[in-house]
Amino acid sequence: MLVYYHILDVALGIALTAFVASMLWLTEAMATQLAVANDARLFAITFLGSWVFQLVEHVFEGRRPACWTIAGRYFEPRYC
């Protein structure tokens, strides 16, 4: 997958490769240091934080989240 970005732009490919490698190193370090009980908490915090960040990003973009689109009317809960 990273080869695609190297083909598009070498600088972007190198930067993305460095970022992915650092994230892999960080997750490996966290996996070896944390107990299983902390894994669920870390997952919940990361998941909810990412979800909130995405909703805030929609405000800056000026676009509505997908649950407010035509497909969302049929497949998502009414509170979206």
Secondary structure by P-SEA (a helix, b strand, c coil): caaaaaaacaaaaaaaaaaaaaaaaaaaaaaacccaaaaaaaaaaaaaaaaaaaaaaaaaaccccccccccccccccccc
